[in-house]
Amino acid sequence: MENLASKTVAEMVTENIKTAHIFKKYGIDFCCGGGITLDKACKKYDANYDLLVQDLLDVDNTTSRATNYNSWELDFLTDHIINVHHSYVEENIPLLLQYSARVAQVHGHHYTELLEINDLVKEVAGELSAHMKKEELILFPFIKKMIKVKKEGGELPQPHFGSVDNPIKMMETEHEDAGELLRTIARLSDNYTPPPGACNTYRAFYAKLDEFEQDLHQHVHLENNILFPKSLLLEKELRSN
């Protein structure tokens, strides 16, 4: 993204819709008021120019390099899930809710599917927030306790939920519920394809939904396919000693 200083906010969003999320973060209007340069936008909305430019330059940088998650210790993996995926969800849910409400309000009379999508976004936001708290307060601490017993010895305490299999089954069910909500949103939005001539907020909303679903797929993969099966095996091993 070269010559940032000479481009307007609207031009940058048109070239790369992901920049819309950066402008939203800084409270800069990229839709109706996007016809001004970065410098003017920062002065108008009292945003830090240097921080904004750095975020814009980093917008396409990804950390999704090939990683052998399967080799990680489970306590390290739980921290990774919290720091990367739970943090992502917590940071992006408010943004999705804002986009969704705004687009439904402005365009819902013509594109009626937006009203249903808005309801579904609110539902998935509520479900994931509660789901992550249960993982962070109940399941993940017990997994860390099992790792500590494995490394240091001692006896594994009996949790109030019985076997780790019980919260894992609940988490897997909730993963499926959230995935189904996002599959419905994808179907209603024609796989996040905005209509011809859609405004930048509309386009940014669908781009963020697409990104959100991709992050959830990775998040669920790490838990369902690596963390949970290994936790079940570890508990079985510790209980048999």
Secondary structure as GFF3:
##gff-version 3
##sequence-region A 1 241
A	DSSP	three_ten_helix	4	6	.	.	.	ID=ss1
A	DSSP	alpha_helix	9	15	.	.	.	ID=ss2
A	DSSP	alpha_helix	19	25	.	.	.	ID=ss3
A	DSSP	alpha_helix	38	45	.	.	.	ID=ss4
A	DSSP	alpha_helix	49	57	.	.	.	ID=ss5
A	DSSP	three_ten_helix	69	71	.	.	.	ID=ss6
A	DSSP	alpha_helix	74	80	.	.	.	ID=ss7
A	DSSP	pi_helix	81	86	.	.	.	ID=ss8
A	DSSP	alpha_helix	87	107	.	.	.	ID=ss9
A	DSSP	alpha_helix	113	134	.	.	.	ID=ss10
A	DSSP	pi_helix	135	139	.	.	.	ID=ss11
A	DSSP	alpha_helix	140	152	.	.	.	ID=ss12
A	DSSP	alpha_helix	165	188	.	.	.	ID=ss13
A	DSSP	alpha_helix	200	221	.	.	.	ID=ss14
A	DSSP	pi_helix	222	227	.	.	.	ID=ss15
A	DSSP	alpha_helix	228	240	.	.	.	ID=ss16
###
